[in-house]
Amino acid sequence: MTGPFSPDSAPVRLDRDGFCVIRNLVPAHQIDAIDSSLDYDFAATSYCVGDFFGERTKRFGRLLTRAPATRALVMNDAILPLVESILSPNCDRIALNLTQAVEIHPGALAQYAHRDHDLWPAIKGGHQFQVNVMWPLSPFTAENGATRFWPGSHRLSYDSDASESAAVAATCEPGDALVWLGGTLHGAGANVSDDLRRGIIVSYCLGWLKPFELQWLVYPPEVARHFDPDLAALVGYAQHRPNLGNVEGRCPSYLLAGDRPDHVAAVDALRPDQADALRTYVQTQRGDG
């Protein structure tokens, strides 16, 4: 993240604390409409199985088709540039990691404190693998299970104080965006209230990682061809240079075309520096250099 930014700006707070709440980012009525559109799915979904997901919690994905209005949250013009500023120095393009609706019921226990980037069993350095956004569908309070965060826990120098006394409950309202880094220690709080706590998680990751939710299966070509091109690319219908995530040696966006031949030529997809180096090499081989 580059500046200058004010001390209260989202980039500064993310860099300092590993999480932040951006207030009133979208109109509350927009969130209320999404919330209502998911009533059937919440009612039809069973409680999770296992202590991590939470046995008094309901979760489901595939939100881009379950509730098409969520596409505006995924592509929000304040969130995407923020995410790209954090992730793009370490990838050719970012990718959608998951969309997930969460409903925490009264009696739910506090979630085990964890770092989301531990999905990927790689040595973590100074860069982030992931950025997450929680869009509250209902008010998040300390009583109904607002997500707990350990400020500064995304830093390599963090002293590993995971005691509850070090945690902060991120209270927020529909229309706010709760943003945190993949390396930040966090977990849903216990719901000791009589109310449900609903939210939508939109997660972005480095484009060369395998996503939590397999986007190409959730949104196959016959579905993704109806997405806006930028959304289709974010879902995975775009190559990550060099040549990663291709289909028959081609950018997978070709699957979204109406007429797809059975036999196609493979096409290079290189970064500019690689293309320049290859061009020089070929010219030397040909005697042109």
Backbone as a ProteinNet text record, in pm:
[ID]
protein_1_A
[PRIMARY]
MTGPFSPDSAPVRLDRDGFCVIRNLVPAHQIDAIDSSLDYDFAATSYCVGDFFGERTKRFGRLLTRAPATRALVMNDAILPLVESILSPNCDRIALNLTQAVEIHPGALAQYAHRDHDLWPAIKGGHQFQVNVMWPLSPFTAENGATRFWPGSHRLSYDSDASESAAVAATCEPGDALVWLGGTLHGAGANVSDDLRRGIIVSYCLGWLKPFELQWLVYPPEVARHFDPDLAALVGYAQHRPNLGNVEGRCPSYLLAGDRPDHVAAVDALRPDQADALRTYVQTQRGDG
[TERTIARY]
84.7	0	88.2	60.6	137.7	50.3	109.2	36.1	55.7	37.1	5.7	-142.6	-170	-305.5	-322.7	-447.2	-473.5	-465.8	-442.5	-431.1	-556.5	-671.8	-796.5	-834.7	-752.1	-787.2	-777.8	-851.4	-850.2	-710.8	-630.2	-496.6	-409.6	-418	-336.4	-383.2	-514.2	-566	-537.3	-547.8	-514.8	-368	-282.2	-138.8	-103.1	-171	-140.9	-204.1	-333.5	-408.9	-439.5	-436	-472.1	-620	-700.7	-843.9	-893.4	-1009.6	-1072.4	-1218.8	-1298.3	-1437.8	-1450.7	-1502.1	-1531.3	-1680.2	-1713.8	-1852.5	-1931.1	-2057.1	-2154	-2101.8	-2045.1	-1986.6	-2093.6	-2200.1	-2312.6	-2441.5	-2548.4	-2674.6	-2729.9	-2782	-2834.9	-2948.6	-3028.6	-3140.3	-3091.4	-2972.4	-2914.2	-2882	-2829.6	-2797.9	-2925.5	-3024.4	-3151.3	-3215.4	-3206.2	-3264.1	-3191.4	-3058.3	-2981.5	-3018.3	-3028.5	-3063.7	-3197.3	-3296.8	-3428.9	-3424.5	-3341.8	-3335.2	-3272.6	-3203.6	-3137.5	-3216.9	-3334.5	-3413.8	-3439.6	-3478.3	-3507	-3382.4	-3268.5	-3145.1	-3102.6	-3113.4	-3080.2	-3173.2	-3303.5	-3400	-3376.8	-3336.2	-3321.1	-3186.4	-3090.8	-2956.2	-2947.5	-2884.6	-2866.2	-2750.3	-2746.7	-2634	-2505.8	-2393.9	-2263.5	-2232.2	-2143	-2095.8	-1949.5	-1915.7	-1778	-1763.6	-1668.2	-1651.9	-1595.7	-1520.4	-1462.1	-1568.7	-1646.8	-1753.1	-1864.7	-1883.9	-1979.4	-2111.2	-2146.2	-2265.5	-2394.5	-2382.6	-2500.4	-2490.2	-2422.3	-2397.9	-2438.3	-2495.3	-2526.7	-2436.9	-2387.3	-2300.5	-2334.4	-2330	-2342.4	-2276.3	-2235.5	-2166.1	-2249.2	-2178.4	-2243.1	-2334.7	-2290.9	-2378.8	-2401	-2309.5	-2324.6	-2446.3	-2489	-2610.6	-2727.5	-2702.2	-2811.6	-2873.9	-2789.7	-2834.9	-2753.3	-2794.9	-2715.9	-2679	-2755	-2720.8	-2587.8	-2539.3	-2409.4	-2294	-2318.8	-2212.2	-2162.3	-2252.4	-2212.4	-2120.9	-2136.5	-2047.3	-1909.8	-1908	-1781.2	-1700.7	-1769.8	-1703	-1705.4	-1729.7	-1741.9	-1621	-1647.2	-1539.7	-1453.3	-1483.8	-1392.2	-1310.5	-1373	-1306	-1202.6	-1239	-1146	-1011.3	-1007.9	-876.4	-796.2	-864.3	-795.7	-733.9	-812	-761.9	-645.3	-660.1	-553.6	-426.1	-438.4	-318.7	-241	-311.8	-247.9	-191.7	-267.1	-230.3	-152.4	-180.8	-125.1	27	99.7	245.7	300.3	219.4	268.2	191	118.3	50.5	21.5	-5.5	-38.5	-181.9	-269.7	-408.5	-461.8	-559.9	-622.1	-736	-785.7	-894	-995.2	-1115.5	-1218.5	-1194	-1179.9	-1152	-1280.5	-1378.2	-1508.1	-1609	-1735.9	-1846.5	-1922	-1954.8	-2019.4	-2114.9	-2234.3	-2330	-2320.2	-2327.7	-2309.6	-2422.3	-2479.5	-2585.5	-2550.6	-2519.2	-2480.8	-2600.6	-2639.1	-2759.9	-2729.9	-2831	-2813.6	-2760.3	-2667.9	-2606.3	-2478.3	-2444.3	-2319.7	-2200.1	-2103.2	-1979.6	-1887	-1792.6	-1691.3	-1608.7	-1579.3	-1499	-1352.9	-1287.1	-1143.4	-1068.4	-980.9	-903.8	-808.3	-806.9	-729.7	-688.9	-600.4	-560.3	-605.2	-679.1	-734.9	-627.9	-513.8	-413.6	-349.1	-384.3	-334.3	-402.7	-500.2	-552	-439.8	-339.5	-231.8	-106.4	-60.2	52.9	186.4	206.7	331.5	390.4	518.4	584.4	538.1	488.6	436.1	546.7	560.5	659.6	591.8	645	591.3	470.8	438.4	326.2	200.4	86.3	-42.3	-86.4	-153.8	-208.4	-354.6	-420.4	-565.5	-616.2	-729.7	-801.1	-948.4	-1010.5	-1149.5	-1234.4	-1359.5	-1455.6	-1582.2	-1623.2	-1751.3	-1849.7	-1961.2	-2069.6	-2180.1	-2199.8	-2303.2	-2442.9	-2522.6	-2662.8	-2752.5	-2696.8	-2764.2	-2657.9	-2697.5	-2595.8	-2507.5	-2377.4	-2281.3	-2253.9	-2285.4	-2260.7	-2173.9	-2118.5	-2038.2	-2123.7	-2253.9	-2342.7	-2384.4	-2401.4	-2452.2	-2343	-2218.1	-2110.8	-2028.2	-2017.4	-1930.3	-1791.4	-1732.7	-1600.7	-1498.3	-1420	-1311.7	-1181.9	-1102.5	-973	-865.9	-745.3	-628.2	-543.2	-551.6	-482.6	-332.5	-281.9	-138.8	-95.1	-189	-151.5	-110.3	-125.8	-82.3	66.7	130.2	272.4	359.8	472.4	562.9	616.2	620.8	674.2	570.2	447.5	340.7	383.5	353.5	403.6	313.7	214.3	127.9	39.6	2.4	-91.9	-233.1	-284.3	-416.8	-520.4	-491.8	-587.6	-709.4	-824.1	-946.1	-935.8	-856.5	-843.1	-774.6	-700.4	-630.6	-716.6	-833.8	-919.1	-1009.6	-1049.2	-1141.1	-1260.1	-1381.3	-1502	-1531.5	-1537.8	-1558.7	-1709.2	-1763.9	-1906	-1926.4	-2035.1	-2062.3	-2207.8	-2250.6	-2390.4	-2405.6	-2526.9	-2550	-2516.5	-2441.2	-2390.1	-2242.8	-2192.5	-2049.8	-1977.8	-1846.6	-1763	-1652.6	-1646.1	-1542.1	-1434.7	-1315.4	-1207.1	-1094.3	-1040.7	-923.6	-830.6	-706.3	-602.3	-600.4	-556.3	-551.5	-462.3	-365.5	-273.9	-318.9	-437.8	-485.3	-559	-520.1	-584.8	-724.4	-824.4	-962	-1050.5	-1176	-1274.4	-1408.5	-1515.4	-1648.7	-1666	-1740.5	-1766	-1878.7	-1896.3	-2009	-2136.8	-2245.4	-2373.6	-2449.4	-2442.7	-2508.9	-2638.9	-2681.8	-2805	-2920.6	-3036	-3152.4	-3172.4	-3075	-3088.3	-2992.5	-3032.1	-2941.7	-2840	-2721.8	-2622	-2588.9	-2625.7	-2604.7	-2501.2	-2423.2	-2327.8	-2287.9	-2224.3	-2170.9	-2020	-1945.3	-1799.5	-1765.3	-1690.9	-1632.3	-1481.4	-1416.7	-1273.4	-1201	-1088.4	-1003.6	-865.6	-799.2	-666.8	-574.4	-447	-350.6	-399.6	-386.5	-445.3	-383	-267.5	-203	-231.5	-319.5	-355.1	-480.9	-492.6	-617.7	-719.1	-836.6	-931.9	-1002.9	-1052.5	-1130.5	-1254.1	-1324.4	-1444.2	-1406	-1420.9	-1377.3	-1470.1	-1427.8	-1514.8	-1558.3	-1470.5	-1501.9	-1610.4	-1621.7	-1729.1	-1857.2	-1841.4	-1958.2	-2022.3	-1937	-1985.5	-1926.9	-1982.2	-1930	-1952.3	-1891.7	-1899.3	-2040.2	-2135.8	-2271.8	-2335.1	-2279.9	-2324.1	-2239.7	-2106.9	-2015.7	-2024.2	-2072.5	-2081.6	-2183.9	-2267	-2364.3	-2313.6	-2192.7	-2132.1	-2071.1	-2056.2	-1975.2	-1833	-1761.6	-1627.5	-1532.1	-1535	-1443.6	-1476.1	-1603.6	-1642.6	-1604.4	-1625.5	-1586.2	-1436	-1358.1	-1212.8	-1176.8	-1243.7	-1216.8	-1251.1	-1355.7	-1397.4	-1296.1	-1219.3	-1115.6	-1109.8	-1196.8	-1194.1	-1096.9	-974	-861.9	-734.6	-634.2	-507.3	-430.3	-351.4	-253.3	-118.9	-63.8	62.6	174.2	264.1	273.7	196.9	94.2	28	-41	-64.9	-125.8	-277.5	-342	-487.1	-542.2	-471.3	-517.2	-605.6	-674.4	-753.1	-708.4	-650.7	-597.7	-497.2	-420.9	-321.6	-379	-507	-571.8	-625.3	-647.4	-714.1	-852.2	-891.7	-1022.1	-1140.4	-1119.1	-1229.5	-1286.8	-1207.7	-1259.1	-1373.5	-1384.1	-1494.4	-1627.8	-1622.1	-1744.2	-1802.7	-1730.1	-1780.7	-1888	-1973.9	-2083	-2036.8	-1936.6	-1891.7	-1747.1	-1725.5	-1591	-1543.4	-1438.5	-1387.4	-1321.2	-1319	-1257.2	-1105.3	-1049.7	-904.8	-862.6	-776.9	-730.9	-579.7	-518.6	-374.7	-346.7	-245	-200.7	-137.8	-160.6	-115.3	-36.8	84	164.1	87.1	102.9	51.8	163	247.4	367.3	359.9	433.8	450.1	538.9	529.9	611.6	760	810.7	954	991.8	904.5	931.6	924	824.9	811.8	933.8	985.7	1105.1	1226.4	1242	1356.3	1347.8	1228.9	1211.2	1236.3	1189.9	1210.2	1361.1	1435.1	1579.8	1644.2	1600.9	1655.9	1629	1506.4	1469.6	1546.2	1561.8	1637.4	1781.8	1838.5	1976	1985.8	1887.1	1887.3	1876.5	1802.4	1782.6	1894.4	1981.1	2089.2	2046.7	1931.4	1883.1	1940	1990.7	2030.8	2170.1
-119.4	0	124.4	212.2	335.5	452.7	562.2	676.6	799.7	920.1	932.8	908.6	855.7	833.9	898.8	936.5	990.5	878.6	913.6	809.5	724.5	776.8	702.1	628	633.8	570	418.1	347.9	202.1	142.9	192.1	133.7	146.2	259.2	278.6	186.2	177	91.1	-56.3	-98	-235.9	-266.1	-173.6	-193.4	-196.9	-115.3	-106.3	-221.1	-245.3	-337.1	-471.2	-476.6	-598.3	-610	-512.8	-510.1	-367.3	-340.6	-209.7	-219.4	-126	-113.2	15.5	1.7	118.5	146.2	258.2	286.2	336.6	293.2	346.4	341	227.6	216.5	199.1	129.2	114.3	145.6	182.5	211.9	90.1	111.2	1	-70.8	1.8	-63.6	-164.8	-141.3	-237.5	-368.6	-357.2	-475.4	-544.3	-467.5	-525.4	-609.4	-561.6	-636.4	-769.4	-768.3	-892.7	-986.7	-933.5	-1014.2	-1085.6	-1011.9	-1071.2	-1177.9	-1153.9	-1249.2	-1382.1	-1384.3	-1505.9	-1578.7	-1528	-1590.2	-1738.2	-1771	-1911.5	-1998	-1949.7	-2028.9	-2051.5	-1948.1	-1966.8	-2068.9	-2058.9	-2151.2	-2294.8	-2311.1	-2444.4	-2509	-2431.4	-2482.1	-2538.2	-2653.1	-2715.8	-2650.8	-2674	-2627.6	-2696.6	-2628.2	-2684.8	-2806.2	-2887.8	-3004.1	-2981.2	-2980.9	-2959	-2833	-2834.8	-2723.9	-2598.1	-2612.6	-2492.4	-2409.9	-2471.9	-2398.8	-2359.8	-2437.7	-2402.2	-2476.3	-2552.2	-2636.7	-2561.6	-2431.3	-2343.8	-2233.3	-2267.9	-2172.4	-2234.3	-2153.9	-2196.3	-2120	-2190.1	-2129.6	-2187	-2104.7	-2152.9	-2052.9	-2102.4	-2020.2	-2000.7	-1986.6	-1968.7	-1846.9	-1738.9	-1624.3	-1545.8	-1553.8	-1475.1	-1517.7	-1643.6	-1689.1	-1702.7	-1735.4	-1740.5	-1601.5	-1500.9	-1362.9	-1273.1	-1256	-1179.4	-1039.2	-980.7	-847.1	-845.3	-961.4	-966	-936.1	-942.4	-911.6	-768.5	-679.3	-540	-529.4	-616.2	-615.9	-669.2	-777.4	-836.7	-737	-658.6	-565.9	-422.4	-403	-267.8	-182.1	-60.4	22.1	89.5	71.9	114.7	-3.5	-121.3	-239.2	-295.2	-309.4	-372.6	-301.2	-167.4	-101.4	-122.2	-126.3	-150.3	-290.3	-388.9	-526.8	-538.2	-478.7	-487.7	-420.4	-311.7	-244.5	-333.3	-422.2	-511	-636.1	-695	-824.5	-817.8	-718.1	-719.6	-711.7	-656.8	-663.7	-805.7	-904.7	-1042.4	-1138.1	-1082.1	-1167.5	-1086.3	-1157.1	-1090.6	-1040.9	-1112.2	-1070.4	-1134	-1068.6	-1124.3	-1215.6	-1295.8	-1389.4	-1387.5	-1428.9	-1444.9	-1576.2	-1568.7	-1687.3	-1755	-1676.1	-1731.1	-1619.1	-1657.5	-1578.2	-1672.6	-1625.2	-1713.8	-1634	-1685.2	-1627.5	-1703.5	-1629.1	-1688.1	-1641	-1734.1	-1702.6	-1769.9	-1689.2	-1741.4	-1733.8	-1847.4	-1856.6	-1838.3	-1799.8	-1791.3	-1923.4	-1911.7	-2029.6	-2073.3	-2011.1	-2046.8	-2009.7	-2099.6	-2073.8	-1985	-1921.9	-1843.1	-1934.3	-1885.9	-1963.5	-1964.1	-2073.3	-2085.3	-1975.7	-1905	-1797.6	-1857.2	-1797.6	-1854.6	-1746.2	-1782.4	-1696.5	-1764.1	-1693.4	-1754.2	-1800	-1734.4	-1773	-1908.3	-1967.9	-2101.8	-2208.6	-2168.4	-2257.9	-2312.4	-2228.6	-2263.7	-2299.1	-2424.9	-2470.6	-2423.8	-2294.7	-2236.4	-2148.1	-2128.6	-2039.8	-1897.5	-1830.3	-1695	-1593.2	-1500.3	-1394.4	-1262.6	-1157.1	-1025.2	-985.9	-1063.1	-1023.9	-1101.6	-1046.4	-1108.4	-1200.8	-1307.2	-1401.6	-1371.2	-1293.9	-1289.2	-1161.9	-1111.3	-1001.9	-1042.2	-1025.7	-1063.6	-941.3	-947.3	-841.6	-906.8	-865.3	-906.3	-792.1	-823.3	-728.1	-768.7	-697.9	-736.5	-726.1	-830.2	-826.4	-784.7	-796.7	-751.2	-684.4	-605.8	-542.3	-646.6	-618.3	-702.2	-637.6	-709.2	-659.3	-759	-714.8	-805.4	-920.1	-895.8	-998.1	-1102.8	-1062.4	-1159.7	-1223.7	-1202.2	-1275.8	-1197.2	-1066.2	-987.1	-1050.6	-1047	-1107.1	-1043.6	-1126.6	-1079.9	-1076.4	-970.3	-955.2	-927.1	-971.7	-943.5	-841.2	-713.2	-606.8	-633.3	-614.2	-630.9	-773.9	-870	-1011.6	-1054.3	-965.3	-996.2	-975.5	-912.8	-880.8	-998.5	-1017.1	-1126.6	-1112.7	-989.4	-964.6	-982.8	-1023.5	-1037.4	-1135.7	-1101.9	-1182.7	-1300.6	-1329.7	-1447.1	-1442.6	-1323.9	-1312.7	-1331.8	-1455.4	-1487.5	-1495.3	-1433.6	-1434.5	-1350.8	-1385.4	-1312.1	-1165.8	-1138.4	-1000.1	-911.9	-972.5	-896.1	-874.8	-939.2	-932.5	-809.7	-766.2	-654	-703.2	-679	-715.1	-605.7	-643.8	-546.8	-523.9	-433.5	-401	-319.2	-349	-280.8	-300.1	-227.3	-222.3	-255.7	-297.5	-314.2	-185.8	-201.7	-86.9	-63	-110.7	-104	-220.7	-208.2	-317.4	-342.9	-464.4	-506.4	-578.3	-522	-572.5	-624.4	-741.9	-789.9	-867.4	-875.3	-942.6	-1091.4	-1171.3	-1315	-1357.2	-1273.6	-1307.2	-1259.7	-1202.9	-1147.7	-1253.6	-1269.2	-1364.4	-1313.5	-1401	-1359.5	-1481.5	-1456.9	-1563.3	-1502.8	-1565.7	-1518.8	-1526	-1432	-1432.4	-1526.4	-1549.8	-1628.7	-1546.2	-1611.4	-1542.7	-1570.5	-1475.8	-1490.4	-1410.2	-1364.5	-1286.7	-1378.2	-1318.9	-1392.1	-1369.4	-1305.1	-1266.1	-1343.9	-1359	-1412.7	-1306.9	-1352	-1260.9	-1308.8	-1228.7	-1265.4	-1176	-1235.6	-1157.7	-1231.2	-1158.1	-1214.7	-1190.7	-1298.1	-1286.7	-1291.8	-1193.4	-1194.5	-1195.9	-1297.4	-1314.4	-1313.2	-1241.6	-1231.1	-1288	-1345.2	-1401.8	-1376.6	-1407.2	-1402.6	-1494.5	-1449.7	-1522.5	-1656.2	-1686.4	-1814.4	-1919.1	-1886.5	-1980.9	-2058.5	-2180.1	-2254.4	-2193.2	-2154.4	-2085.3	-2179.6	-2122.8	-2197.7	-2259.8	-2179.5	-2224.5	-2241.1	-2361.1	-2386	-2314.5	-2195	-2105.9	-2164.9	-2240.9	-2290.2	-2396.9	-2467.6	-2564.7	-2497.5	-2397.3	-2323.7	-2242.5	-2184.2	-2102.3	-2157.3	-2267.7	-2325.4	-2230	-2259.3	-2165.5	-2122.4	-2214	-2177.7	-2076.2	-2066.3	-1964.3	-1838.5	-1856.1	-1741.2	-1656.8	-1713.5	-1633.4	-1520.9	-1527.9	-1421.3	-1316.1	-1335.6	-1236.2	-1124.1	-1006.9	-902.8	-955.8	-915.9	-971	-958.4	-844.6	-828.3	-924.8	-951.3	-1047.2	-1188.3	-1221.8	-1353.9	-1375.3	-1271.7	-1282.5	-1303.5	-1231.6	-1245.1	-1385.6	-1443.5	-1579.1	-1683.3	-1650.2	-1741.7	-1763.1	-1695.3	-1709.7	-1609.3	-1617.8	-1537.4	-1606.9	-1605.2	-1667	-1578.8	-1644	-1574.3	-1596	-1489	-1503.3	-1546.8	-1639	-1697.4	-1829.9	-1829.6	-1951.4	-2034.7	-1977.3	-2053.7	-2046.7	-2161.9	-2165.7	-2161.6	-2226.2	-2225.5	-2346.3	-2340.1	-2452.8	-2476.9	-2593.5	-2624.7	-2519.3	-2464.5	-2364.2	-2227.7	-2207.3	-2079.6	-2019.1	-1887.3	-1822.2	-1884.8	-1922	-1987.9	-1900.6	-1772.5	-1687.1	-1735.8	-1812.4	-1859.4	-1959	-2016.9	-2107.4	-2034.1	-1902.5	-1824.3	-1782.1	-1808.7	-1775.6	-1876	-1836.3	-1923.8	-2044.1	-2026.1	-2132.5	-2166.8	-2288	-2327.6	-2445.6	-2426.7	-2538.3	-2643.7	-2766.4	-2876.2	-2870.9	-2805.6	-2799.2	-2654	-2609.5	-2471.1	-2468.9	-2361.9	-2343	-2287.5	-2340.3	-2284.3	-2147.4	-2053.7	-1915.7	-1874.1	-1820.1	-1771.1	-1666.9	-1674.2	-1569	-1538.7	-1442.1	-1412	-1272.3	-1254.1	-1119.7	-1039.6	-907.1	-826.9	-855.6	-874.5	-901	-1034.9	-1132.5	-1262.8	-1256	-1182.8	-1168	-1098.3	-995.7	-924.2	-1016.5	-1094.8	-1185.2	-1291.9	-1342.6	-1445.1	-1387.8	-1264.4	-1200.7	-1185.5	-1142.9	-1128.3	-1263	-1365.9	-1500.3	-1549.7	-1532.3	-1579.1	-1501.6	-1370.2	-1291.7	-1337.2	-1372.5	-1422.6	-1554.5	-1643.6	-1773.2	-1755	-1654.5	-1631.3	-1550.5	-1498.6	-1415.1	-1273.2	-1230.9	-1095.1	-997.1	-1050.5	-962.8	-910.5
0	0	0	-89.7	-97.7	-59.1	-15.4	35.6	-49.5	11.4	153.5	183.5	304.3	349.4	485.8	516.7	649.6	752.1	880.5	984.1	997.5	956.8	969.6	842.8	738.4	612.7	625.6	539	542.8	521.4	423.9	407.4	532.1	601	720.6	832.5	850.9	956.8	928.3	803.1	768.9	794.2	755.6	774.8	923.3	1001.4	1144.6	1224.1	1200.1	1285.4	1220	1087	1016.9	986.1	1030.3	1001.6	1014.5	957.4	973.1	932.7	979.9	938.4	857.1	735.9	652.7	666.1	726.9	761.1	639.2	631.5	534.6	390.4	354.6	221.4	113.9	147	53.6	128.9	59	127.6	201	320.1	399.7	328.6	249.3	180.7	77.7	20.1	-73.4	-1.7	119.5	198.8	245.4	285.1	330.4	220.2	95.8	-16.3	-36.2	-24.1	-35.9	77.6	197.7	314.5	291.3	246.6	223.6	114.9	13.5	-97.6	-56	57.6	105.2	214.1	247.1	353.6	327.2	204	172.6	189.8	138.3	146.2	291.1	373.7	514.7	578.5	549	609.5	562.6	436.1	378.8	411.6	460.4	486.5	628.1	641.5	773	847	976.1	1055.7	1009.1	1027.6	992	1078.9	1029.9	1103.7	1137.6	1265	1306.8	1388.9	1478	1571.7	1507.1	1397.3	1337.1	1266.1	1177.5	1108.9	1205.1	1310.9	1414.6	1402.5	1503.8	1498	1529.1	1559.2	1569.2	1463.2	1353.5	1245.3	1112	1023.7	888.1	791	689.3	589.2	452	348.2	211.6	117.9	0.6	-98	-222.9	-337.2	-468	-468.9	-407.2	-390.4	-518.8	-614	-736	-816.6	-796.5	-863.4	-766.1	-641.6	-543.4	-525.2	-518.3	-497.5	-589.8	-714.6	-812.2	-766.8	-674.5	-626.1	-551	-508.8	-440.6	-535.8	-666.2	-762.2	-743.4	-703.8	-680.8	-559	-461.3	-345.7	-385.7	-462.6	-506.7	-589.1	-672.9	-764	-712.3	-583.3	-527.5	-564.5	-612.8	-668.5	-562.7	-435.7	-329.5	-278.5	-272.9	-219.3	-316.2	-445.4	-539.5	-548.6	-561.1	-565.2	-436.7	-323.5	-196.9	-196.2	-237.2	-241.5	-339.4	-456.4	-556.4	-509.2	-433.6	-382.9	-286.3	-218.1	-121	-188.1	-280.7	-337.2	-467.6	-551.8	-687	-694.5	-593.1	-604	-609.3	-571.6	-565.6	-656.6	-752.9	-850.2	-975.2	-1083.2	-1209.2	-1208.4	-1138.1	-1120.5	-992.6	-932.6	-813.4	-856.4	-761.6	-790.6	-677.3	-710.3	-607.8	-535.1	-404.3	-323.5	-278.7	-236.4	-200.3	-182.3	-193.8	-140.2	-48.2	70.8	167.9	255.6	270.3	364.2	496.2	605.9	739.1	829.6	902.4	998.1	1130.5	1231.3	1362.3	1455.9	1509.4	1589.8	1738.7	1815.8	1961.5	2017.1	2109.2	2168.3	2100	1986.6	1917.7	2003.9	2007.5	2081.2	1999.1	2066.9	1995.9	1906.6	1787.6	1693.1	1734.2	1704.9	1730.8	1655.5	1724.1	1660.8	1557	1438.3	1328.7	1230.2	1139	1027.7	898.7	817.5	696.7	598.4	597.1	497.8	529.6	642.9	671.9	587.7	504.5	401.1	314.3	289.8	198.8	279	269.1	350.1	294.1	297.9	249	358.4	352.7	448.7	422.2	523.9	509	534.8	442.7	457.5	487.9	430.4	459.5	376.9	270.5	185.9	222.9	185.6	216	102.5	139	43.1	10.8	98.4	95.2	161.6	113.3	178.9	184.5	300.4	320.2	352.5	309.9	341	395.4	513.7	568.7	549.5	484.6	467.7	564.7	675.5	771.2	709	728	687.6	803.6	924.1	1045.8	1132.3	1231.9	1317.1	1384.2	1387	1459	1594.2	1701.6	1836.4	1912.1	2022.5	2104.5	2156.6	2173	2229.6	2126.3	1999.4	1901.8	1816.9	1853.6	1787.2	1688.5	1706.1	1618.3	1611	1493.2	1473.8	1566.3	1632	1719.3	1640	1662.8	1597.5	1701.1	1669.8	1752.9	1677.7	1715.4	1641.5	1629.2	1509.9	1484.5	1462.5	1467.9	1459	1318.6	1219.6	1083.4	1065.3	1163.5	1151.5	1194.5	1126.1	1160.2	1301.5	1352.6	1486	1596.6	1560.9	1661	1769.3	1895.5	2007.3	2043.9	1957.8	1973.4	2096.9	2140.5	2251.7	2196.5	2209.7	2157.8	2269.3	2382.5	2491.9	2454.9	2509	2478.2	2520.4	2621.8	2667.9	2564.4	2468.9	2365.4	2242.1	2236.3	2117.5	2120.5	2000.5	1982.3	1901.9	1949.3	1874.5	1773	1645	1536.5	1518.3	1595.2	1581.6	1454.7	1382.7	1256.8	1219.2	1116.6	1077.3	929.5	887.1	743	667	560.3	485.1	509.5	625.1	654.3	586.1	571.4	521.7	623.7	672.4	766.1	685	680.5	595.5	683.3	649	722.2	629.7	671	594.9	627.3	531.7	552.7	666.6	702.6	810.8	947.5	958.4	1085.5	1166.5	1290.9	1381.6	1415.5	1400.1	1421.4	1443.7	1477.8	1490.6	1526.8	1481.1	1518.2	1669.2	1722.8	1866	1903.1	2032.7	2081.3	2069.2	2031.1	2025.5	2155.7	2248.6	2378	2381.2	2263.4	2252.5	2211.3	2188.7	2137.7	1988.3	1922.8	1783	1693	1565.8	1464.4	1426.2	1385.6	1330.4	1190.4	1090.2	949.9	884.1	794.2	715.8	589.3	500.1	376.3	375.1	352.6	337.6	189.1	143	9.1	28.4	-24.5	-3.8	-138	-141.1	-260.2	-226	-325.4	-299.6	-418.6	-399.3	-509.5	-620.6	-742.9	-854	-884.1	-825.4	-852.7	-743.8	-650.5	-545.4	-583	-531.5	-544.8	-448.9	-497	-410	-313.5	-204.9	-105.9	-170.9	-248.5	-320.6	-466.9	-521.1	-659.1	-756.6	-794.2	-870.6	-1003.9	-1070.4	-1204.9	-1199.3	-1085.3	-1068.8	-1021.4	-935.3	-885.2	-997.5	-1083.1	-1194.9	-1325.1	-1376.7	-1501.5	-1618.6	-1734.3	-1846.2	-1884.7	-1877.9	-1918.6	-1822.7	-1702	-1605.4	-1620.1	-1622	-1621.1	-1748	-1858.6	-1981.1	-1968.1	-1865.4	-1842.4	-1743.4	-1690.9	-1602.6	-1685.6	-1623.3	-1685.2	-1703.2	-1808	-1832.7	-1714.7	-1644.7	-1530.8	-1418.8	-1396.2	-1294	-1336.5	-1462.1	-1511.3	-1494.8	-1522.3	-1504.8	-1358.6	-1268.8	-1125.7	-1076.9	-1132.9	-1096.7	-1145.4	-1247.8	-1293.5	-1442.9	-1518.7	-1663.7	-1724.6	-1676.9	-1726.3	-1681.3	-1766	-1728.5	-1632.2	-1549.4	-1467.4	-1535.1	-1590.2	-1662.3	-1567.2	-1612.5	-1745	-1757.4	-1837.8	-1885.3	-1777.3	-1660.4	-1551.9	-1561.5	-1548	-1552.7	-1693.8	-1787.2	-1926.4	-1955.2	-2064.9	-2116.3	-2259.8	-2285.3	-2418.7	-2464	-2368	-2402.3	-2433	-2403.8	-2431.4	-2301.5	-2303.2	-2191.1	-2174.8	-2052.1	-2034.3	-2071.1	-2094.2	-2138.4	-2271	-2347.1	-2476.1	-2456.2	-2334.8	-2305.2	-2296.3	-2280.7	-2265.4	-2399.3	-2507.2	-2641	-2681.8	-2769.8	-2810.2	-2890.2	-2976.7	-3066.2	-3032.1	-2975.6	-2933.5	-3018.6	-3097.9	-3178.3	-3089.8	-3137.5	-3063	-3067.4	-3170.2	-3185.6	-3200.4	-3108.9	-3110.4	-3092.5	-3136.5	-3118.8	-2979.5	-2913.5	-2785.9	-2812.1	-2719.5	-2736	-2611.9	-2633	-2519.7	-2439.8	-2308.5	-2219.5	-2120	-2156.7	-2079.4	-2020.6	-1911	-1857.8	-1954	-1951.5	-2043.7	-2032.7	-1910.1	-1895.7	-1957.4	-1945.8	-2006	-2157.7	-2207.4	-2352.7	-2412.1	-2341	-2389.3	-2390.9	-2281.8	-2274.6	-2384.2	-2407.3	-2510.3	-2648.8	-2671.4	-2801.7	-2831.1	-2730.1	-2746.6	-2777	-2703.7	-2723.9	-2866.2	-2913.2	-3047.3	-3153.3	-3133.5	-3230.2	-3237.5	-3122.6	-3121.4	-3198.2	-3175	-3243.9	-3394.7	-3435.4	-3578.5	-3641.1	-3555.9	-3607	-3631.2	-3572.2	-3593	-3490.1	-3376.7	-3269.1	-3287.2
[MASK]
+++++++++++++++++++++++++++++++++++++++++++++++++++++++++++++++++++++++++++++++++++++++++++++++++++++++++++++++++++++++++++++++++++++++++++++++++++++++++++++++++++++++++++++++++++++++++++++++++++++++++++++++++++++++++++++++++++++++++++++++++++++++++++++++++++++++++++++++++++++++++++++++++

